[in-house]
Amino acid sequence: MAVRVVIAEDEAIVRLDLKEIMEEEGYEVVGETGRGDEAVELVRAHLPDLAILDIKMPGTDGLTAAREINADRLCAVLILTAFSQRDLIEQARNAGALAYLVKPFQKSELLPAIEMAIGRFAEMKALDDQVKTLEESLEVRKAIDRAKGILMDELGWKENASFTWIRSHAMHERMTMLDIANQIIAGTLRPDPADS
């Protein structure tokens, strides 16, 4: 499947060149504009893999657009600029740009920058997913620990017995251990006295 791209460049000739290069290389340009605010709208509408943003644009500049796109992890961002000042490079990085290219650029520079941005974005998404999974696991563990504590306090059970009951009840009811733990915490579920 082709990599989908939104191009935001206020110089029409540069935008056209970019589009031609991208399409020659098998990328699919799903949106193009000369304004930063429209770039963010296009990214939200088309959910591309990459947004190529010029720093200086009317409406919203490329750095602001990059910040908005990056805040929601919508896609990889490649910043284009006519300036190579160190502070601009740092601002671009802080805005969430994953690659940076100074105009005028060669095709031989553009393609590696695109691949770098897309690769870094994939790594970031994977890390975000991993963090989310870890956070969810931690929440599950906290709930189960709380439920075990309730069973231990109310029934005088040992920790292992409390855990075993939660696990076996979850399997028996075909529910998750988190669901069972939440019911215990809410006070809507308690073991049958026969289980003691």
Rosetta blueprint (number, residue, H / E / L):
1 M L
2 A L
3 V L
4 R E
5 V E
6 V E
7 I E
8 A E
9 E L
10 D L
11 E L
12 A H
13 I H
14 V H
15 R H
16 L H
17 D H
18 L H
19 K H
20 E H
21 I H
22 M H
23 E H
24 E H
25 E L
26 G L
27 Y L
28 E E
29 V E
30 V E
31 G E
32 E E
33 T E
34 G L
35 R L
36 G H
37 D H
38 E H
39 A H
40 V H
41 E H
42 L H
43 V H
44 R H
45 A H
46 H H
47 L L
48 P L
49 D L
50 L E
51 A E
52 I E
53 L E
54 D E
55 I L
56 K L
57 M L
58 P L
59 G L
60 T L
61 D L
62 G H
63 L H
64 T H
65 A H
66 A H
67 R H
68 E H
69 I H
70 N H
71 A H
72 D L
73 R L
74 L L
75 C L
76 A E
77 V E
78 L E
79 I E
80 L E
81 T E
82 A L
83 F L
84 S L
85 Q L
86 R H
87 D H
88 L H
89 I H
90 E H
91 Q H
92 A H
93 R H
94 N H
95 A L
96 G L
97 A L
98 L L
99 A E
100 Y E
101 L E
102 V E
103 K L
104 P L
105 F L
106 Q L
107 K H
108 S H
109 E H
110 L H
111 L H
112 P H
113 A H
114 I H
115 E H
116 M H
117 A H
118 I H
119 G H
120 R H
121 F H
122 A H
123 E H
124 M H
125 K H
126 A H
127 L H
128 D H
129 D H
130 Q H
131 V H
132 K H
133 T H
134 L H
135 E H
136 E H
137 S H
138 L H
139 E H
140 V H
141 R H
142 K H
143 A H
144 I H
145 D H
146 R H
147 A H
148 K H
149 G H
150 I H
151 L H
152 M H
153 D H
154 E H
155 L H
156 G L
157 W L
158 K L
159 E H
160 N H
161 A H
162 S H
163 F H
164 T H
165 W H
166 I H
167 R H
168 S H
169 H H
170 A H
171 M H
172 H H
173 E H
174 R L
175 M L
176 T L
177 M H
178 L H
179 D H
180 I H
181 A H
182 N H
183 Q H
184 I H
185 I H
186 A H
187 G L
188 T L
189 L L
190 R L
191 P L
192 D L
193 P H
194 A H
195 D H
196 S L
